[in-house]
Amino acid sequence: MFMRVICISVGLLSAAAVAQRPCTGAEIKRAEQESDTLRDWDAIYRSYRRYDRCGFNADAAEGYSESVARTLVDHWRTLPRYAALASKDHAFRQFVLAGVNATLDLKDLESIRSNARFNCPRGAQSACADFIRKVTAALQEDASTKRQN
């Protein structure tokens, strides 16, 4: 019995160590390369889960932001899939919402806000409200930046 407890403990510690291993340079490069090519929620989620421990650098963050925007603008009807993923994984929800920011094209931001206001799919009301808030904040940030320049 004692050996079984030790084996289970060692196994759990090994699994935790693997889960916490730092990113390699190759993994960071792969995250950067794929970040702007993802066009559906499952692909974005898989990539996020694969590389979230890497602490996305600016290039990868900008790429993921573009993937989020393209998915929202070009594939709005898939929003219920995002809502399902986001309801199960709060960190993923925060990751996606962080991608809706002032770096996005203004037309994309307006499209996202319009769809969230007027074409919100059944069961995705919380997600739509989140996107309206994020787009409004991004547009305000963009306007403020333009006033300062």
N, CA, C and O of each residue as an XYZ file, in Angstrom:
596
protein
N       0.825     -1.189      0.000
C       0.000      0.000      0.000
C       0.868      1.251      0.000
O       0.599      2.204     -0.731
N       1.918      1.240      0.833
C       2.809      2.397      0.923
C       3.462      2.679     -0.428
O       3.557      3.837     -0.835
N       3.913      1.634     -1.131
C       4.544      1.806     -2.443
C       3.547      2.362     -3.459
O       3.904      3.167     -4.318
N       2.319      1.931     -3.349
C       1.299      2.431     -4.271
C       1.094      3.931     -4.068
O       0.984      4.671     -5.046
N       1.042      4.384     -2.840
C       0.897      5.811     -2.532
C       2.099      6.582     -3.074
O       1.940      7.658     -3.652
N       3.297      6.034     -2.888
C       4.504      6.702     -3.391
C       4.458      6.785     -4.915
O       4.764      7.834     -5.483
N       4.086      5.711     -5.576
C       4.015      5.708     -7.046
C       2.997      6.731     -7.550
O       3.269      7.457     -8.507
N       1.852      6.791     -6.925
C       0.837      7.760     -7.330
C       1.341      9.177     -7.102
O       1.147     10.047     -7.952
N       1.988      9.421     -5.963
C       2.520     10.751     -5.656
C       3.580     11.169     -6.659
O       3.567     12.303     -7.136
N       4.494     10.274     -6.984
C       5.542     10.569     -7.966
C       4.917     10.844     -9.328
O       5.349     11.755    -10.034
N       3.923     10.080     -9.696
C       3.233     10.292    -10.973
C       2.565     11.643    -11.032
O       2.645     12.326    -12.053
N       1.910     12.044     -9.966
C       1.252     13.344     -9.936
C       2.269     14.480     -9.989
O       2.060     15.469    -10.691
N       3.360     14.340     -9.254
C       4.408     15.368     -9.284
C       5.035     15.463    -10.662
O       5.333     16.564    -11.124
N       5.242     14.349    -11.322
C       5.806     14.350    -12.678
C       4.861     15.027    -13.650
O       5.296     15.803    -14.502
N       3.585     14.745    -13.532
C       2.599     15.375    -14.422
C       2.568     16.880    -14.189
O       2.476     17.650    -15.145
N       2.644     17.304    -12.940
C       2.652     18.738    -12.638
C       3.907     19.396    -13.189
O       3.841     20.514    -13.699
N       5.041     18.730    -13.096
C       6.289     19.294    -13.618
C       6.236     19.441    -15.129
O       6.712     20.437    -15.673
N       5.657     18.454    -15.813
C       5.530     18.547    -17.266
C       4.601     19.686    -17.635
O       4.888     20.431    -18.572
N       3.493     19.839    -16.924
C       2.533     20.895    -17.228
C       3.132     22.276    -17.022
O       2.701     23.231    -17.668
N       4.111     22.405    -16.141
C       4.694     23.695    -15.829
C       6.009     23.960    -16.549
O       6.659     24.973    -16.289
N       6.407     23.080    -17.438
C       7.694     23.271    -18.102
C       7.673     24.545    -18.926
O       6.645     24.888    -19.510
N       8.789     25.246    -18.980
C       8.826     26.501    -19.733
C       8.762     26.248    -21.237
O       9.052     25.148    -21.709
N       8.387     27.262    -21.964
C       8.335     27.159    -23.427
C       9.734     27.163    -23.998
O      10.644     27.801    -23.468
N       9.885     26.447    -25.075
C      11.139     26.499    -25.809
C      11.038     27.620    -26.838
O       9.947     28.112    -27.125
N      12.156     28.010    -27.379
C      12.157     29.010    -28.437
C      11.364     28.545    -29.640
O      10.689     29.339    -30.295
N      11.446     27.245    -29.930
C      10.708     26.686    -31.072
C       9.201     26.781    -30.842
O       8.453     27.069    -31.776
N       8.748     26.543    -29.614
C       7.323     26.645    -29.320
C       6.835     28.090    -29.455
O       5.752     28.341    -29.984
N       7.629     29.015    -28.979
C       7.264     30.427    -29.103
C       7.166     30.811    -30.577
O       6.247     31.524    -30.980
N       8.113     30.339    -31.372
C       8.099     30.633    -32.805
C       6.861     30.027    -33.466
O       6.232     30.674    -34.304
N       6.506     28.798    -33.099
C       5.311     28.158    -33.660
C       4.050     28.931    -33.274
O       3.151     29.107    -34.096
N       3.987     29.389    -32.029
C       2.835     30.187    -31.593
C       2.735     31.456    -32.428
O       1.644     31.827    -32.861
N       3.848     32.116    -32.654
C       3.852     33.325    -33.476
C       3.390     33.017    -34.898
O       2.593     33.758    -35.473
N       3.896     31.918    -35.462
C       3.590     31.571    -36.849
C       2.122     31.212    -37.054
O       1.539     31.576    -38.075
N       1.520     30.510    -36.109
C       0.142     30.068    -36.324
C      -0.890     31.048    -35.791
O      -2.068     30.957    -36.138
N      -0.463     31.979    -34.954
C      -1.421     32.828    -34.240
C      -2.364     33.604    -35.144
O      -3.513     33.829    -34.764
N      -1.930     34.018    -36.316
C      -2.806     34.810    -37.176
C      -3.460     34.001    -38.295
O      -4.059     34.571    -39.207
N      -3.346     32.671    -38.226
C      -3.897     31.819    -39.293
C      -5.134     31.037    -38.859
O      -5.681     30.272    -39.654
N      -5.572     31.206    -37.658
C      -6.655     30.409    -37.082
C      -8.002     31.041    -37.427
O      -8.185     32.243    -37.239
N      -8.942     30.243    -37.930
C     -10.195     30.830    -38.378
C     -11.449     30.156    -37.825
O     -12.539     30.321    -38.374
N     -11.297     29.408    -36.755
C     -12.479     28.892    -36.065
C     -12.143     28.754    -34.586
O     -10.976     28.704    -34.199
N     -13.181     28.693    -33.775
C     -12.992     28.720    -32.319
C     -12.233     27.511    -31.803
O     -11.450     27.635    -30.861
N     -12.444     26.355    -32.393
C     -11.728     25.173    -31.923
C     -10.236     25.294    -32.208
O      -9.416     24.902    -31.378
N      -9.877     25.827    -33.363
C      -8.454     26.007    -33.692
C      -7.820     27.042    -32.769
O      -6.697     26.855    -32.300
N      -8.535     28.130    -32.510
C      -8.017     29.157    -31.596
C      -7.847     28.554    -30.199
O      -6.838     28.784    -29.532
N      -8.833     27.791    -29.773
C      -8.770     27.193    -28.438
C      -7.610     26.199    -28.327
O      -6.873     26.209    -27.341
N      -7.453     25.347    -29.335
C      -6.347     24.374    -29.297
C      -5.002     25.092    -29.227
O      -4.134     24.702    -28.446
N      -4.824     26.118    -30.021
C      -3.570     26.859    -30.027
C      -3.357     27.559    -28.684
O      -2.258     27.543    -28.129
N      -4.408     28.164    -28.180
C      -4.329     28.813    -26.863
C      -3.900     27.811    -25.792
O      -3.004     28.096    -24.997
N      -4.533     26.649    -25.771
C      -4.195     25.634    -24.770
C      -2.765     25.116    -24.939
O      -2.078     24.837    -23.956
N      -2.330     24.993    -26.179
C      -0.995     24.488    -26.464
C       0.082     25.470    -25.990
O       1.131     25.055    -25.497
N      -0.178     26.759    -26.142
C       0.876     27.749    -25.901
C       0.575     28.743    -24.788
O       1.353     29.677    -24.593
N      -0.511     28.584    -24.056
C      -0.854     29.605    -23.065
C       0.205     29.777    -21.981
O       0.335     30.861    -21.414
N       0.945     28.747    -21.695
C       1.992     28.858    -20.677
C       3.185     29.664    -21.179
O       4.084     29.984    -20.402
N       3.204     29.993    -22.453
C       4.340     30.719    -23.037
C       4.294     32.220    -22.757
O       5.287     32.912    -22.983
N       3.180     32.731    -22.276
C       3.104     34.166    -22.047
C       3.295     34.922    -23.353
O       4.345     35.524    -23.574
N       2.311     34.897    -24.199
C       2.387     35.393    -25.566
C       3.109     36.727    -25.686
O       2.780     37.694    -24.999
N       4.106     36.761    -26.575
C       4.805     38.012    -26.835
C       3.940     38.883    -27.738
O       2.852     38.475    -28.145
N       4.429     40.092    -28.052
C       3.630     41.050    -28.819
C       3.243     40.503    -30.193
O       2.109     40.693    -30.633
N       4.168     39.828    -30.876
C       3.868     39.299    -32.202
C       2.763     38.248    -32.144
O       1.832     38.276    -32.949
N       2.867     37.334    -31.202
C       1.839     36.295    -31.076
C       0.513     36.912    -30.636
O      -0.539     36.541    -31.156
N       0.548     37.838    -29.695
C      -0.689     38.473    -29.215
C      -1.394     39.201    -30.357
O      -2.617     39.123    -30.479
N      -0.647     39.892    -31.176
C      -1.244     40.586    -32.315
C      -1.840     39.585    -33.307
O      -2.913     39.822    -33.863
N      -1.153     38.485    -33.524
C      -1.667     37.448    -34.414
C      -2.948     36.832    -33.891
O      -3.903     36.652    -34.647
N      -2.982     36.505    -32.600
C      -4.203     35.939    -32.025
C      -5.344     36.953    -32.101
O      -6.490     36.580    -32.351
N      -5.040     38.207    -31.891
C      -6.053     39.253    -32.000
C      -6.657     39.260    -33.402
O      -7.872     39.378    -33.560
N      -5.806     39.136    -34.416
C      -6.289     39.084    -35.796
C      -7.143     37.841    -36.025
O      -8.174     37.925    -36.694
N      -6.746     36.709    -35.494
C      -7.542     35.492    -35.651
C      -8.904     35.626    -34.983
O      -9.917     35.195    -35.535
N      -8.929     36.219    -33.800
C     -10.200     36.448    -33.109
C     -11.080     37.367    -33.955
O     -12.264     37.092    -34.149
N     -10.501     38.456    -34.456
C     -11.280     39.399    -35.267
C     -11.822     38.734    -36.522
O     -12.999     38.890    -36.845
N     -10.975     37.990    -37.236
C     -11.423     37.340    -38.476
C     -12.533     36.342    -38.185
O     -13.489     36.238    -38.953
N     -12.418     35.612    -37.092
C     -13.447     34.627    -36.753
C     -14.753     35.331    -36.395
O     -15.829     34.898    -36.805
N     -14.656     36.413    -35.632
C     -15.868     37.151    -35.278
C     -16.510     37.823    -36.490
O     -17.731     37.785    -36.641
N     -15.710     38.430    -37.343
C     -16.249     39.165    -38.492
C     -16.711     38.218    -39.599
O     -17.811     38.371    -40.131
N     -15.885     37.257    -39.938
C     -16.166     36.398    -41.094
C     -16.998     35.154    -40.769
O     -17.570     34.537    -41.668
N     -17.065     34.792    -39.500
C     -17.769     33.559    -39.109
C     -18.640     33.801    -37.871
O     -18.654     32.993    -36.943
N     -19.354     34.909    -37.872
C     -20.158     35.298    -36.715
C     -21.117     34.188    -36.282
O     -21.354     34.000    -35.088
N     -21.660     33.461    -37.239
C     -22.649     32.425    -36.917
C     -22.081     31.341    -35.994
O     -22.843     30.570    -35.410
N     -20.747     31.274    -35.858
C     -20.128     30.267    -34.992
C     -19.978     30.743    -33.543
O     -19.390     30.047    -32.716
N     -20.509     31.921    -33.244
C     -20.365     32.463    -31.887
C     -20.851     31.503    -30.789
O     -20.247     31.476    -29.717
N     -21.913     30.719    -31.008
C     -22.302     29.778    -29.950
C     -21.183     28.805    -29.563
O     -21.110     28.386    -28.408
N     -20.325     28.446    -30.492
C     -19.202     27.562    -30.145
C     -18.236     28.282    -29.219
O     -17.760     27.708    -28.240
N     -17.946     29.553    -29.533
C     -17.100     30.346    -28.625
C     -17.754     30.416    -27.240
O     -17.089     30.210    -26.226
N     -19.048     30.705    -27.205
C     -19.746     30.842    -25.923
C     -19.635     29.562    -25.100
O     -19.460     29.617    -23.883
N     -19.736     28.424    -25.756
C     -19.612     27.147    -25.040
C     -18.206     26.973    -24.477
O     -18.046     26.578    -23.323
N     -17.191     27.264    -25.280
C     -15.811     27.137    -24.806
C     -15.536     28.126    -23.677
O     -14.929     27.772    -22.667
N     -15.985     29.359    -23.853
C     -15.725     30.407    -22.860
C     -16.427     30.131    -21.538
O     -15.919     30.490    -20.476
N     -17.592     29.495    -21.598
C     -18.301     29.204    -20.347
C     -17.605     28.117    -19.542
O     -17.764     28.044    -18.323
N     -16.838     27.276    -20.215
C     -16.115     26.201    -19.529
C     -14.692     26.598    -19.137
O     -14.099     25.985    -18.249
N     -14.146     27.614    -19.793
C     -12.752     27.993    -19.557
C     -12.657     29.512    -19.471
O     -12.528     30.206    -20.480
N     -12.723     30.007    -18.241
C     -12.722     31.457    -18.009
C     -11.441     32.113    -18.536
O     -11.488     33.230    -19.051
N     -10.318     31.440    -18.413
C      -9.055     32.011    -18.903
C      -9.089     32.164    -20.423
O      -8.554     33.137    -20.954
N      -9.710     31.219    -21.130
C      -9.847     31.345    -22.579
C     -10.739     32.543    -22.914
O     -10.445     33.301    -23.838
N     -11.807     32.705    -22.173
C     -12.690     33.857    -22.378
C     -11.898     35.150    -22.252
O     -12.035     36.046    -23.085
N     -11.076     35.252    -21.222
C     -10.270     36.468    -21.018
C      -9.265     36.646    -22.150
O      -9.025     37.767    -22.597
N      -8.686     35.563    -22.610
C      -7.734     35.590    -23.713
C      -8.393     36.144    -24.974
O      -7.834     37.021    -25.633
N      -9.574     35.638    -25.312
C     -10.280     36.109    -26.511
C     -10.660     37.578    -26.356
O     -10.454     38.372    -27.274
N     -11.206     37.941    -25.213
C     -11.615     39.333    -25.007
C     -10.425     40.286    -25.077
O     -10.562     41.417    -25.545
N      -9.267     39.840    -24.618
C      -8.073     40.684    -24.714
C      -7.709     40.944    -26.170
O      -7.089     41.960    -26.484
N      -8.091     40.031    -27.059
C      -7.805     40.197    -28.481
C      -8.683     41.220    -29.167
O      -8.382     41.643    -30.283
N      -9.759     41.625    -28.524
C     -10.641     42.657    -29.081
C     -10.170     43.983    -28.498
O     -10.522     44.349    -27.376
N      -9.366     44.697    -29.286
C      -8.717     45.896    -28.761
C      -8.512     46.924    -29.869
O      -8.893     46.700    -31.018
N      -7.915     48.039    -29.515
C      -7.755     49.167    -30.435
C      -6.787     48.894    -31.573
O      -6.686     49.706    -32.493
N      -6.071     47.773    -31.539
C      -5.172     47.469    -32.661
C      -5.941     46.920    -33.867
O      -5.404     46.870    -34.973
N      -7.182     46.515    -33.660
C      -7.984     45.961    -34.752
C      -8.453     47.063    -35.690
O      -8.566     48.226    -35.302
N      -8.721     46.681    -36.911
C      -9.266     47.589    -37.907
C     -10.612     48.128    -37.412
O     -11.428     47.374    -36.881
N     -10.841     49.432    -37.586
C     -12.077     50.048    -37.101
C     -13.326     49.431    -37.731
O     -14.352     49.294    -37.064
N     -13.248     49.063    -38.997
C     -14.393     48.419    -39.653
C     -14.707     47.078    -38.995
O     -15.872     46.718    -38.827
N     -13.657     46.341    -38.625
C     -13.872     45.065    -37.936
C     -14.516     45.291    -36.574
O     -15.433     44.565    -36.190
N     -14.040     46.290    -35.848
C     -14.624     46.582    -34.531
C     -16.103     46.938    -34.666
O     -16.936     46.456    -33.897
N     -16.423     47.779    -35.640
C     -17.828     48.163    -35.849
C     -18.684     46.960    -36.245
O     -19.826     46.831    -35.805
N     -18.126     46.086    -37.077
C     -18.853     44.887    -37.485
C     -19.132     43.982    -36.288
O     -20.238     43.461    -36.143
N     -18.137     43.799    -35.441
C     -18.303     42.963    -34.246
C     -19.384     43.553    -33.345
O     -20.259     42.834    -32.862
N     -19.319     44.863    -33.122
C     -20.300     45.500    -32.233
C     -21.704     45.422    -32.830
O     -22.667     45.142    -32.116
N     -21.824     45.665    -34.124
C     -23.129     45.598    -34.774
C     -23.710     44.188    -34.686
O     -24.886     44.022    -34.361
N     -22.903     43.182    -34.971
C     -23.388     41.803    -34.868
C     -23.784     41.465    -33.438
O     -24.802     40.812    -33.207
N     -22.984     41.906    -32.487
C     -23.295     41.614    -31.082
C     -24.599     42.281    -30.661
O     -25.354     41.726    -29.864
N     -24.860     43.458    -31.192
C     -26.095     44.171    -30.834
C     -27.321     43.609    -31.539
O     -28.372     43.432    -30.922
N     -27.185     43.330    -32.827
C     -28.364     43.044    -33.634
C     -28.492     41.608    -34.128
O     -29.552     41.217    -34.617
N     -27.435     40.822    -34.008
C     -27.462     39.443    -34.514
C     -26.929     38.453    -33.484
O     -26.243     37.494    -33.838
N     -27.233     38.678    -32.250
C     -26.708     37.807    -31.203
C     -27.448     36.467    -31.231
O     -28.671     36.424    -31.094
N     -26.704     35.382    -31.408
C     -27.346     34.063    -31.436
C     -27.942     33.695    -30.077
O     -27.460     34.126    -29.029
N     -28.984     32.901    -30.125
C     -29.613     32.409    -28.898
C     -28.571     31.697    -28.033
O     -27.793     30.885    -28.533
N     -28.561     31.998    -26.768
C     -27.640     31.365    -25.837
C     -26.275     32.027    -25.747
O     -25.434     31.602    -24.955
N     -26.043     33.065    -26.548
C     -24.735     33.730    -26.546
C     -24.837     35.176    -26.050
O     -23.959     35.990    -26.334
N     -25.898     35.496    -25.314
C     -26.122     36.869    -24.873
C     -24.970     37.403    -24.015
O     -24.577     38.562    -24.147
N     -24.442     36.568    -23.155
C     -23.329     36.997    -22.304
C     -22.101     37.327    -23.156
O     -21.426     38.328    -22.916
N     -21.817     36.489    -24.140
C     -20.689     36.740    -25.033
C     -20.911     38.025    -25.818
O     -19.988     38.825    -25.970
N     -22.116     38.229    -26.315
C     -22.410     39.448    -27.069
C     -22.215     40.683    -26.191
O     -21.632     41.673    -26.632
N     -22.698     40.626    -24.959
C     -22.517     41.755    -24.044
C     -21.031     42.014    -23.802
O     -20.601     43.167    -23.766
N     -20.249     40.956    -23.637
C     -18.799     41.114    -23.471
C     -18.181     41.812    -24.676
O     -17.366     42.721    -24.519
N     -18.567     41.390    -25.879
C     -17.981     41.978    -27.083
C     -18.415     43.427    -27.266
O     -17.620     44.250    -27.720
N     -19.644     43.752    -26.928
C     -20.076     45.151    -27.010
C     -19.221     46.005    -26.084
O     -18.761     47.076    -26.480
N     -19.003     45.547    -24.859
C     -18.173     46.303    -23.905
C     -16.743     46.457    -24.414
O     -16.175     47.548    -24.367
N     -16.168     45.364    -24.897
C     -14.774     45.413    -25.361
C     -14.616     46.304    -26.582
O     -13.656     47.072    -26.658
N     -15.528     46.222    -27.536
C     -15.433     47.061    -28.731
C     -15.622     48.523    -28.358
O     -14.883     49.379    -28.844
N     -16.581     48.823    -27.516
C     -16.802     50.207    -27.095
C     -15.551     50.770    -26.439
O     -15.161     51.904    -26.719
N     -14.919     49.990    -25.572
C     -13.679     50.431    -24.921
C     -12.560     50.621    -25.946
O     -11.798     51.584    -25.856
N     -12.455     49.717    -26.912
C     -11.414     49.824    -27.933
C     -11.619     51.067    -28.792
O     -10.656     51.757    -29.127
N     -12.865     51.354    -29.149
C     -13.149     52.546    -29.953
C     -12.869     53.820    -29.165
O     -12.374     54.800    -29.723
N     -13.179     53.812    -27.896
C     -12.877     54.973    -27.050
C     -11.365     55.169    -26.930
O     -10.874     56.297    -26.979
N     -10.637     54.071    -26.774
C      -9.175     54.150    -26.694
C      -8.598     54.697    -27.995
O      -7.697     55.535    -27.981
N      -9.124     54.218    -29.112
C      -8.659     54.688    -30.418
C      -8.928     56.183    -30.570
O      -8.053     56.919    -31.029
N     -10.114     56.642    -30.196
C     -10.461     58.056    -30.299
C      -9.577     58.901    -29.385
O      -9.141     59.988    -29.765
N      -9.318     58.404    -28.199
C      -8.457     59.127    -27.250
C      -7.032     59.245    -27.792
O      -6.404     60.298    -27.680
N      -6.535     58.174    -28.369
C      -5.191     58.191    -28.938
C      -5.100     59.188    -30.076
O      -4.102     59.900    -30.196
N      -6.125     59.252    -30.914
C      -6.134     60.202    -32.032
C      -6.182     61.643    -31.544
O      -5.541     62.516    -32.130
N      -6.942     61.907    -30.464
C      -7.011     63.259    -29.899
C      -5.649     63.692    -29.356
O      -5.274     64.860    -29.463
N      -4.915     62.748    -28.774
C      -3.610     63.077    -28.185
C      -2.553     63.336    -29.250
O      -1.589     64.063    -29.009
N      -2.728     62.750    -30.414
C      -1.738     62.919    -31.495
C      -2.105     64.087    -32.314
O      -1.409     64.409    -33.276
